[in-house]
Amino acid sequence: MVETYKPHNDGQPPKPENQGSPDFTGKVYKQFALGVYHPHNIDTEVMGYLENGTPIVRKRKEPGSNRLIEEDAMEGEEAKTMEQIIQKWMIRKTTYLMVIYALPNVDRIQATMEDFQEFYDHLQGDQVKNRPTNKPTPYTLKRAECEAWKYVATEMMTKKSKSLGEALRKVKADSTFWTNHVFAYADSGKKPSRTDHNAASQVATPTQGQYQQTQRPPRQPYWNDYNTGYQGNNPWKGKGKGKGKGKGRGKGKKGWGQGYPNNGPPAGRNLNNSNPNNWSGRATHTPPTRNHPNGQEICRMNSMQNNCRGWCYRDHTMCPNKKADGQFCHERHHMRNCPHGHHP
């Protein structure tokens, strides 16, 4: 890999401190050889060739049997200062390029040194790291770089980008990405959490007071019976006939009025349709069709109560009313909206 890297670096081999460790290089090689990419965490990977990892025991469950398996592993040192973070970025860049140059026939992972250089120059340049005001913290920059490589992995997995180099150029030019993962935190002074993958969602979250100010939308009118109006914000509320409390001398409770505003029912309504519980004389089936040679049964729950969820496999569109000439209406409107009325 070092020999394939030399022609692209003016014949000079990569510095030992910039080369990846055998374990990290092997993981990258296995992925790139298959044309896939999974992001690597610079805080947990032993990335550097000269880096000393910490031995740990990792536990995982075996697929299928859920048997707990313990494995010896090495964990890298967390990068905290800006110098340590930049060194980790250099190791990632050098290792990826060494593997890419060693696999020239895998089209999906091809990228040039210029693609990597432009991306990291943008990350460490005047537009991101050295912006004039509200400069981001080292932790924010480290998180943004990791999220950028997740962006690259998503682009390659969904095949929106044909190669790794194209995905790098996309994330560099995506202003929304840098706003969400760098500028939103830098301008607000908040620190991104470890589980937060969208900075704007945390910074721009409404407060509890803003939620309390929002109002629910008004209820839609629900016509239960035209003789009693509809149940809701009823403008036709009138005197009731309820029984009073006490020994018969109390005032009756308020009920629903018997009349309609403007001295009549709403336009297009017919009082002959006012009793929804009476199905006498109404059609029980629709006219025959190719799919229903004997006609489809009309849903009474939808016609009478207007509360069927539509899973009964009955018809919910045709009017079952009988016209004055003895024929069924069978037009596509609700029976209470029928201009012909009902003549049982």
Sequence and secondary structure as in RCSB ss.txt:
>XXXX:A:sequence
MVETYKPHNDGQPPKPENQGSPDFTGKVYKQFALGVYHPHNIDTEVMGYLENGTPIVRKRKEPGSNRLIEEDAME
GEEAKTMEQIIQKWMIRKTTYLMVIYALPNVDRIQATMEDFQEFYDHLQGDQVKNRPTNKPTPYTLKRAECEAWK
YVATEMMTKKSKSLGEALRKVKADSTFWTNHVFAYADSGKKPSRTDHNAASQVATPTQGQYQQTQRPPRQPYWND
YNTGYQGNNPWKGKGKGKGKGKGRGKGKKGWGQGYPNNGPPAGRNLNNSNPNNWSGRATHTPPTRNHPNGQEICR
MNSMQNNCRGWCYRDHTMCPNKKADGQFCHERHHMRNCPHGHHP
>XXXX:A:secstr
 HHHHGGGGTT    GGGSB HHHHHHHHHHHHTT      TTTS  BTT   EEEEEEEE TTT  EEEEEEEE
     SHHHHHHHHHHHHHHHHHHHHH TT GGG   HHHHHHHHHHHTSTTTTT SSS   HHHHHHHHHHHHH
HHHHHHHTTSSSSHHHHHHHHHH HHHHIIIIIHHHHHT    TT S HHHHHT   HHHHHH         EEE
TTTEESSS TTEE      STTTTS    EE SS GGGS  TT  GGG  TT  TT  SB    SS TT  BB H
HHHHTS   S S SB SS   B TTS B   SS GGG TT    
